[in-house]
Amino acid sequence: MSAGLALIVIIFALIGLALCLWLAVDARRRGYSSGMVVVFFLLMLLPINIIILIIYLLIRPAGTMVQCPKCGKKGLSQLRKCPHCGLPKKLAKPQPAQAQVPAGIKIKCPHCGQVVEQQWKSCPYCGRKIVLDKTILDEVFLMYKDGRLIKHFTRRLKPDVDQDILSGMLTAVQSFIKDSFRGETGDLDHMKFGKFQILVGHGRFVTLAAVTMGEELAPFRPQIVKAIDSMESDYEPILRDWKGDMDQLNVLGRYVMDLIDGRYA
């Protein structure tokens, strides 16, 4: 076999392999089981792979691909759970063009995360009831033991006029930590800032302040302790000698998101 012919064979083989991989990934994103993905992949290795590809393109479920908020991979929007990590009913749905959010207090739907009006009874995107009478975590401030802010997460989308409130709340929390719990570890306490209630959890290296909406605070106390313990157990060497490099602590964001999503309950 001449060198030119061998090169052509290699190129066609690589194209065929690329088509196999593309079909397997696309089938997974569209909700096919692992077994069916393997079957499609093996069929694409046959000499009739072009025919198999055409048939697949005709029968595959159509729809919009959206990104899973947990694993970041894409999946078909109408699937009930992420085909990659199994997260149920969490795939972000595209916002309908006709669904305009009027002026007023805007929040994120506790279920799908889309922007809605606080007074709406149900979410127009996921269809689930917006229940705010139970206590939810509205803001989470993660700080180093000396009061420096590491991460901040919020459920609500605040207009610019709310930045003063947010800044004042952070200042109050930091002052509370520095003045009231200087040198202490492992404590958890409660404070109020206007209409907000704040639970403060202290670890050896970090402090977590959870701003709540609602009156029932007791369930969140052990969850905050678990979140702090997990962070400090997994990243103790970094936290013990942290010099202020924020990039080193980006990994702590997932622990806070687990707390917000109730995975420490």
C-alpha positions in Angstrom: 0.0 0.0 0.0 1.4 3.4 -1.0 1.9 6.1 1.5 -0.8 8.3 -0.1 -3.4 5.5 0.0 -2.5 4.7 3.6 -3.0 8.4 4.5 -6.4 8.4 2.9 -7.4 5.3 4.9 -6.2 6.9 8.1 -8.2 10.1 7.4 -11.4 8.2 6.7 -10.9 6.1 9.8 -10.5 9.2 11.9 -13.6 10.7 10.4 -15.6 7.5 11.1 -14.4 7.5 14.7 -15.3 11.1 15.1 -18.8 10.4 13.8 -19.1 7.5 16.3 -18.1 9.6 19.2 -20.4 12.5 18.1 -23.4 10.2 17.8 -22.7 8.6 21.2 -22.5 12.0 22.9 -25.6 13.3 21.1 -27.6 10.2 22.0 -26.6 10.6 25.6 -27.6 14.2 25.7 -31.0 13.3 24.2 -31.9 10.9 27.0 -31.0 7.5 25.5 -29.9 4.9 28.0 -26.2 3.8 28.3 -27.1 0.5 26.6 -28.6 2.3 23.6 -25.6 4.6 23.4 -23.3 1.6 23.2 -25.5 0.0 20.5 -25.4 3.2 18.4 -21.6 3.4 18.8 -21.1 -0.2 17.7 -23.5 0.2 14.7 -21.5 3.2 13.6 -18.4 1.0 13.4 -20.0 -1.1 10.6 -19.4 -0.3 6.9 -23.0 1.0 6.6 -22.3 3.7 9.2 -23.6 6.5 6.9 -27.0 4.7 6.7 -27.0 4.3 10.5 -26.2 8.0 10.9 -29.0 9.1 8.6 -31.5 6.8 10.4 -30.4 8.2 13.7 -30.8 11.8 12.6 -34.4 10.9 11.5 -35.5 9.2 14.7 -33.6 11.1 17.4 -35.8 13.3 19.8 -35.7 16.9 18.7 -35.5 19.9 21.0 -33.3 22.6 22.5 -30.1 21.7 24.4 -29.7 23.4 27.7 -27.0 23.3 30.3 -27.4 21.5 33.7 -26.6 23.8 36.6 -24.9 21.0 38.5 -22.6 19.3 36.1 -22.5 21.9 33.4 -23.1 19.4 30.6 -25.9 19.8 28.1 -29.1 17.8 27.8 -32.5 18.0 26.0 -34.7 20.6 27.6 -37.7 18.4 27.9 -36.0 15.7 29.9 -37.1 15.2 33.5 -33.6 14.9 34.7 -30.1 15.6 33.6 -28.9 12.6 31.5 -25.3 13.0 32.8 -25.6 13.5 36.6 -29.3 12.6 37.2 -30.2 16.0 38.7 -34.0 16.0 38.6 -36.0 18.9 37.1 -33.1 21.3 37.3 -32.2 21.8 33.6 -32.6 25.5 32.9 -35.5 26.1 30.5 -35.4 28.8 27.9 -37.5 31.8 28.9 -40.6 32.3 26.8 -40.4 35.5 24.8 -43.8 36.5 26.0 -43.0 36.1 29.7 -42.1 39.6 30.7 -41.2 40.3 34.3 -42.9 43.5 35.4 -41.3 46.1 37.6 -41.2 45.1 41.3 -39.3 42.9 43.6 -37.6 40.2 41.6 -36.5 36.9 43.0 -35.3 33.6 41.6 -37.8 30.7 41.5 -36.8 28.4 44.4 -37.2 25.4 42.0 -35.8 26.3 38.6 -33.9 29.5 39.3 -35.7 31.7 36.7 -36.5 35.3 37.4 -40.0 35.8 38.7 -42.1 38.4 40.6 -42.1 37.8 44.4 -45.9 38.1 44.5 -46.5 35.5 41.8 -48.2 32.3 43.1 -46.5 30.0 40.5 -43.5 30.0 38.2 -44.4 30.5 34.5 -41.2 28.5 33.5 -41.4 25.3 35.6 -45.0 25.5 36.6 -44.4 24.9 40.3 -45.8 27.0 43.2 -43.6 29.7 44.6 -43.8 29.1 48.3 -41.9 31.7 50.3 -43.7 31.2 53.6 -41.2 28.5 54.5 -37.7 29.5 55.4 -35.2 29.6 52.6 -31.6 30.8 52.3 -31.7 34.1 50.6 -28.0 35.2 50.9 -24.8 33.3 51.9 -21.6 35.1 52.9 -18.5 32.9 53.2 -15.7 34.7 55.0 -12.2 33.9 56.2 -11.7 33.9 60.0 -10.5 37.5 59.9 -13.6 38.7 58.2 -12.4 38.9 54.5 -15.1 37.9 52.1 -14.4 34.8 50.1 -17.7 34.1 48.4 -21.2 35.6 48.2 -24.3 33.9 46.8 -27.8 35.2 46.5 -31.2 33.9 45.3 -32.5 37.3 44.6 -31.6 39.7 41.8 -31.2 43.1 43.4 -31.7 46.4 41.6 -28.8 48.9 42.0 -30.6 50.7 44.8 -30.2 47.5 47.0 -26.4 47.6 46.8 -26.3 49.9 49.9 -28.4 47.4 51.8 -26.2 44.5 50.7 -23.0 46.4 51.6 -24.5 47.4 55.0 -25.5 43.8 55.7 -22.0 42.6 54.9 -20.4 45.2 57.1 -22.7 44.4 60.0 -21.9 40.6 59.6 -18.1 41.3 59.5 -18.3 43.6 62.5 -20.3 41.0 64.4 -17.8 38.3 63.7 -14.7 40.5 64.6 -16.2 42.0 67.7 -18.4 39.3 69.2 -16.5 36.1 68.4 -12.9 37.2 68.3 -10.6 34.2 68.9 -13.5 31.7 69.2 -14.2 28.7 67.0 -17.0 26.2 66.5 -19.8 28.6 67.6 -23.1 29.3 65.9 -25.3 32.3 66.7 -28.2 34.4 65.4 -28.5 38.1 64.6 -31.0 40.4 63.0 -30.3 43.1 60.4 -33.5 45.0 59.8 -36.1 42.5 58.4 -33.4 39.9 57.8 -32.4 37.0 60.1 -28.9 35.8 59.9 -27.4 32.6 61.2 -23.6 32.7 61.7 -21.5 29.5 61.8 -17.9 29.5 62.9 -15.2 27.0 61.9 -11.5 27.0 62.6 -10.7 28.9 59.4 -14.0 30.1 57.8 -17.2 31.8 58.9 -20.5 31.3 57.1 -23.3 33.8 57.5 -26.7 32.6 56.1 -29.3 35.3 55.5 -32.8 33.7 55.7 -36.3 34.5 54.6 -38.8 33.0 57.0 -39.1 32.3 60.7 -38.0 28.6 61.1 -34.3 28.7 61.6 -33.6 25.5 63.5 -33.2 23.2 60.5 -30.4 25.3 59.0 -28.1 25.2 62.1 -26.8 21.6 61.6 -26.7 22.2 57.8 -24.4 25.1 58.2 -22.2 23.2 60.6 -21.9 20.3 58.1 -21.1 22.6 55.2 -18.3 24.3 57.2 -16.9 20.9 58.4 -16.8 19.6 54.8 -14.9 22.7 53.5 -12.4 22.6 56.3 -11.9 18.9 56.2 -11.3 18.8 52.4 -9.2 22.0 52.2 -7.5 22.4 55.6 -4.0 22.8 54.2 -5.0 25.7 51.9 -7.3 27.3 54.5 -4.7 27.1 57.4 -2.1 29.1 55.5 -4.3 31.2 53.1 -2.7 34.5 52.1 -5.6 36.0 50.3 -5.4 34.4 46.8 -9.1 34.1 45.9 -8.4 31.6 43.0 -7.3 29.1 45.6 -10.7 29.1 47.3 -13.0 29.1 44.2 -13.6 25.4 44.9 -15.5 26.3 48.1 -18.3 27.6 45.9 -19.7 24.1 45.4 -20.1 23.6 49.1 -22.1 26.8 49.5 -24.3 25.7 46.5 -24.9 22.4 48.2 -26.0 24.2 51.3 -28.4 26.4 49.3 -29.8 23.4 47.5 -30.4 21.6 50.8 -27.9 18.7 50.3 -26.7 18.9 53.9 -30.3 18.4 55.2 
